[in-house]
């Protein structure tokens, strides 16, 4: 389904590009509006020109393109989590042993310090 919609999006994008490039330039953009191509009232308050087939096709293909992209983004966000390539090969690994002694063991493990840390020389005399 995703591949089919992606193919439709690509074809629609190509069609949209062709339709936009086929349209004739109007020549009355922002540069002509203030510089002398006509008065401001003609540009802003003037009536709309009749929509041609290329203009309608541009709006339709643009809308379809936007709709397809939204659907594709929803589908891709709901996709399952990717499965690892090596399934279960590294699941039996154990955690690496720390290189440093535990925190506070430096003072506790010192010779003659009977706190009971690593390297402590306490003996059990309750026997």
PEGI-V978400 format. One record per pair of residues at least 12 apart in sequence whose ideal C-beta (glycine too) atoms are under 8 Angstrom apart, sorted by the first residue. I is the first residue (numbers start at 1). J is the second residue. D is the distance in whole Angstrom. If there is no record, write none. Layout:
i:I j:J d:D
i:I j:J d:D
This chain:
i:1 j:75 d:7
i:2 j:72 d:7
i:2 j:75 d:6
i:2 j:76 d:7
i:2 j:79 d:8
i:5 j:68 d:6
i:5 j:71 d:6
i:5 j:72 d:6
i:5 j:75 d:7
i:6 j:72 d:6
i:8 j:68 d:6
i:9 j:65 d:7
i:9 j:68 d:4
i:9 j:69 d:6
i:9 j:72 d:6
i:12 j:61 d:6
i:12 j:64 d:5
i:12 j:65 d:5
i:12 j:68 d:6
i:13 j:65 d:6
i:15 j:61 d:5
i:16 j:58 d:7
i:16 j:61 d:4
i:16 j:62 d:6
i:16 j:65 d:6
i:19 j:54 d:6
i:19 j:57 d:5
i:19 j:58 d:5
i:19 j:61 d:6
i:20 j:58 d:6
i:22 j:54 d:6
i:23 j:54 d:5
i:23 j:55 d:7
i:23 j:58 d:7
i:28 j:43 d:7
i:101 j:118 d:6
i:102 j:118 d:8
i:104 j:117 d:7
i:105 j:117 d:5
i:105 j:118 d:5
i:108 j:120 d:7
